[in-house]
Amino acid sequence: MTMIELLITIVVVTILLALGVPSFQEFVKNNRVTTQTNDFVTAIQLARSEAIKRGTFTTICASTDQATCDVTDGDWTSGWIVFSDLNRDGVPDVGAAAPLCEETEDCMLRTTGGLTKVALDGVGVNDILFNPDGTAPAVVPFTMVADDCNHEQARGITITQMGHMTVAKQPCP
């Protein structure tokens, strides 16, 4: 192998890496947003289905310690909790974790820690209460955005009053 062949090989590999690495980073970012959106949607679906199954009010709320609800001005990035809320006070008066909790007390159903390199904004919403029939009191919009967002690495999540959700790709804010 001559020096010219070696230099040509290095140039070709450099060009391929220059083209491939940004695409791979975008791929990772898109998958991160999709995965964490799915985690949040799953928690909302759990809250709604538990409200219907138990015939009680169920709340999902922003939480930094995964034990209490936070008044964080709609920032859900630090995590959230799902709990049955028998007295409708928005506070998890929890004696035990599911499935050990009794039907006469609030029950912690799921806790989720913070998000990674993604921000979740509830636009001023700190909690969502599902009625025993699975409905929500109002339409609730959320936006999940990847750090250093570019192109369509944001997701709009909307919960309707019927308790259904829509998730849509959105351009970066």
The 8 nearest C-alpha neighbors of each residue, nearest first, counted from 0:
[[1, 4, 2, 5, 3, 6, 8, 7],
 [2, 0, 4, 3, 5, 6, 7, 8],
 [1, 3, 5, 4, 6, 0, 7, 8],
 [4, 2, 6, 5, 1, 7, 0, 8],
 [5, 3, 7, 1, 6, 2, 8, 0],
 [4, 6, 2, 8, 3, 7, 9, 1],
 [5, 7, 9, 3, 8, 4, 10, 2],
 [6, 8, 10, 4, 9, 5, 3, 11],
 [9, 7, 5, 11, 6, 10, 4, 12],
 [8, 10, 6, 12, 7, 11, 13, 5],
 [9, 11, 13, 7, 8, 12, 6, 14],
 [10, 12, 8, 14, 13, 9, 7, 15],
 [13, 11, 15, 9, 14, 10, 16, 8],
 [14, 12, 10, 16, 11, 15, 17, 9],
 [13, 15, 17, 11, 16, 12, 10, 18],
 [14, 16, 12, 18, 17, 13, 19, 11],
 [17, 15, 19, 13, 18, 14, 20, 12],
 [18, 16, 14, 15, 19, 20, 13, 21],
 [17, 19, 15, 16, 20, 14, 21, 22],
 [18, 20, 16, 22, 17, 21, 15, 23],
 [19, 21, 23, 22, 16, 17, 18, 24],
 [22, 20, 24, 23, 19, 25, 18, 17],
 [23, 21, 25, 19, 24, 20, 26, 18],
 [22, 24, 26, 20, 21, 25, 19, 27],
 [23, 25, 21, 27, 26, 22, 28, 20],
 [26, 24, 28, 22, 23, 27, 29, 21],
 [25, 27, 23, 29, 24, 28, 22, 30],
 [28, 26, 24, 30, 25, 29, 31, 23],
 [27, 29, 25, 31, 30, 26, 24, 32],
 [30, 28, 26, 32, 31, 27, 152, 25],
 [29, 31, 33, 27, 28, 32, 34, 26],
 [30, 32, 28, 34, 29, 33, 27, 35],
 [33, 31, 29, 35, 30, 34, 36, 145],
 [32, 34, 30, 36, 31, 35, 37, 29],
 [35, 33, 37, 31, 36, 32, 30, 38],
 [34, 36, 38, 37, 32, 33, 31, 39],
 [37, 35, 33, 39, 38, 34, 32, 40],
 [36, 38, 40, 34, 35, 39, 41, 33],
 [39, 37, 35, 41, 36, 40, 34, 42],
 [38, 40, 42, 36, 41, 37, 35, 43],
 [39, 41, 37, 43, 42, 38, 36, 44],
 [40, 42, 44, 38, 39, 43, 37, 45],
 [43, 41, 45, 39, 40, 44, 46, 38],
 [44, 42, 40, 46, 45, 41, 47, 39],
 [43, 45, 41, 47, 46, 42, 48, 40],
 [44, 46, 42, 48, 43, 47, 49, 41],
 [47, 45, 43, 49, 44, 48, 57, 81],
 [46, 48, 50, 44, 133, 45, 49, 129],
 [47, 49, 51, 45, 50, 46, 52, 44],
 [50, 48, 52, 46, 51, 47, 53, 45],
 [51, 49, 131, 47, 55, 57, 48, 53],
 [50, 52, 54, 131, 48, 132, 49, 133],
 [53, 51, 49, 54, 50, 48, 55, 131],
 [54, 52, 55, 50, 51, 49, 131, 102],
 [53, 55, 131, 51, 50, 52, 132, 56],
 [56, 54, 131, 50, 53, 85, 57, 130],
 [55, 57, 130, 84, 131, 50, 129, 85],
 [58, 56, 83, 84, 50, 129, 128, 82],
 [59, 57, 128, 82, 127, 81, 84, 129],
 [58, 60, 81, 127, 80, 126, 46, 82],
 [61, 59, 126, 79, 80, 68, 125, 62],
 [60, 62, 79, 75, 125, 69, 68, 78],
 [63, 61, 79, 68, 69, 78, 65, 64],
 [62, 64, 77, 65, 78, 69, 61, 79],
 [63, 65, 66, 62, 67, 78, 112, 77],
 [66, 64, 62, 110, 63, 80, 67, 79],
 [65, 67, 64, 68, 62, 80, 91, 110],
 [68, 66, 62, 65, 91, 69, 64, 90],
 [69, 67, 62, 60, 61, 90, 70, 66],
 [70, 68, 62, 71, 61, 67, 63, 125],
 [69, 71, 72, 125, 68, 73, 61, 62],
 [70, 72, 69, 73, 74, 125, 61, 75],
 [73, 71, 123, 74, 70, 125, 124, 122],
 [72, 74, 123, 121, 124, 125, 122, 71],
 [75, 73, 120, 71, 76, 72, 121, 119],
 [74, 76, 61, 119, 77, 78, 120, 73],
 [75, 77, 119, 118, 114, 78, 113, 74],
 [78, 76, 113, 63, 75, 112, 114, 62],
 [79, 77, 113, 112, 111, 62, 76, 75],
 [80, 78, 61, 62, 111, 60, 110, 65],
 [79, 81, 110, 59, 60, 109, 65, 111],
 [80, 82, 59, 109, 108, 58, 46, 107],
 [83, 81, 107, 108, 106, 58, 57, 84],
 [82, 84, 57, 105, 106, 56, 85, 58],
 [83, 85, 57, 56, 87, 105, 86, 82],
 [84, 86, 87, 105, 56, 55, 83, 104],
 [85, 87, 88, 84, 56, 105, 89, 104],
 [88, 86, 84, 85, 89, 56, 90, 128],
 [87, 89, 90, 86, 84, 85, 91, 92],
 [88, 90, 87, 84, 91, 58, 126, 68],
 [91, 89, 88, 92, 68, 67, 84, 87],
 [90, 92, 93, 105, 67, 82, 89, 84],
 [93, 91, 105, 90, 94, 104, 106, 84],
 [94, 92, 105, 91, 106, 95, 107, 104],
 [93, 95, 92, 100, 106, 104, 96, 105],
 [96, 94, 100, 93, 99, 106, 97, 107],
 [95, 97, 107, 100, 99, 106, 98, 108],
 [98, 96, 99, 100, 108, 107, 106, 95],
 [97, 99, 100, 96, 108, 101, 95, 106],
 [100, 98, 97, 96, 95, 101, 106, 94],
 [101, 99, 95, 97, 106, 98, 96, 102],
 [102, 100, 103, 104, 99, 106, 105, 98],
 [101, 103, 104, 100, 105, 53, 106, 85],
 [104, 102, 101, 105, 85, 100, 106, 86],
 [105, 103, 102, 101, 106, 85, 93, 100],
 [104, 106, 83, 93, 84, 92, 85, 91],
 [105, 107, 83, 82, 93, 100, 96, 108],
 [108, 106, 82, 96, 109, 97, 93, 81],
 [109, 107, 82, 81, 97, 106, 96, 110],
 [110, 108, 81, 80, 107, 111, 82, 42],
 [109, 111, 80, 65, 79, 81, 112, 108],
 [110, 112, 78, 79, 80, 109, 113, 65],
 [113, 111, 78, 77, 110, 114, 79, 65],
 [114, 112, 77, 78, 76, 115, 111, 63],
 [113, 115, 76, 117, 77, 116, 78, 112],
 [114, 116, 117, 113, 31, 118, 35, 76],
 [117, 115, 146, 145, 114, 118, 31, 28],
 [116, 118, 145, 115, 146, 144, 114, 119],
 [119, 117, 144, 76, 143, 145, 120, 116],
 [120, 118, 143, 76, 75, 142, 74, 144],
 [121, 119, 74, 142, 122, 73, 141, 75],
 [120, 122, 73, 141, 124, 123, 74, 140],
 [123, 121, 73, 120, 124, 141, 140, 72],
 [122, 124, 73, 72, 121, 125, 74, 120],
 [125, 123, 73, 121, 122, 126, 72, 139],
 [126, 124, 73, 61, 60, 70, 123, 72],
 [127, 125, 60, 59, 124, 61, 128, 58],
 [128, 126, 59, 58, 60, 129, 125, 135],
 [127, 129, 58, 57, 135, 130, 126, 59],
 [128, 130, 135, 57, 133, 134, 56, 47],
 [129, 131, 56, 133, 134, 132, 135, 50],
 [132, 130, 54, 55, 50, 51, 56, 133],
 [131, 133, 51, 130, 134, 50, 54, 129],
 [134, 132, 47, 130, 51, 131, 129, 162],
 [133, 135, 161, 162, 130, 129, 160, 132],
 [134, 136, 160, 129, 162, 137, 128, 161],
 [137, 135, 160, 134, 128, 138, 129, 130],
 [138, 136, 160, 135, 139, 159, 158, 134],
 [137, 139, 159, 160, 158, 140, 157, 136],
 [138, 140, 158, 157, 137, 159, 141, 124],
 [141, 139, 157, 156, 121, 158, 138, 122],
 [142, 140, 121, 156, 120, 155, 157, 122],
 [141, 143, 155, 120, 154, 119, 156, 144],
 [142, 144, 119, 154, 153, 118, 120, 155],
 [145, 143, 153, 118, 117, 152, 142, 154],
 [146, 144, 117, 148, 152, 32, 116, 147],
 [145, 147, 148, 116, 117, 144, 118, 28],
 [148, 146, 145, 149, 144, 116, 152, 28],
 [147, 149, 145, 146, 152, 171, 144, 150],
 [148, 150, 171, 152, 151, 147, 170, 145],
 [149, 151, 170, 152, 171, 148, 153, 169],
 [152, 150, 170, 169, 153, 171, 168, 149],
 [153, 151, 148, 145, 29, 150, 149, 144],
 [152, 154, 144, 169, 143, 151, 171, 168],
 [155, 153, 168, 143, 169, 167, 142, 156],
 [154, 156, 142, 167, 166, 141, 169, 168],
 [157, 155, 166, 141, 165, 140, 142, 154],
 [156, 158, 140, 165, 164, 139, 141, 159],
 [157, 159, 164, 139, 138, 163, 162, 140],
 [160, 158, 138, 162, 161, 163, 164, 157],
 [159, 161, 135, 137, 138, 162, 134, 136],
 [160, 162, 134, 159, 163, 135, 133, 158],
 [163, 161, 134, 159, 160, 135, 133, 158],
 [164, 162, 159, 158, 161, 165, 160, 157],
 [165, 163, 158, 157, 159, 166, 162, 156],
 [164, 166, 157, 156, 167, 158, 163, 155],
 [165, 167, 156, 155, 154, 157, 164, 168],
 [168, 166, 155, 154, 169, 165, 156, 153],
 [169, 167, 154, 153, 151, 155, 170, 166],
 [168, 170, 153, 151, 154, 167, 155, 171],
 [171, 169, 151, 150, 153, 172, 152, 168],
 [170, 172, 153, 148, 149, 151, 150, 152],
 [171, 170, 153, 148, 144, 169, 149, 151]]
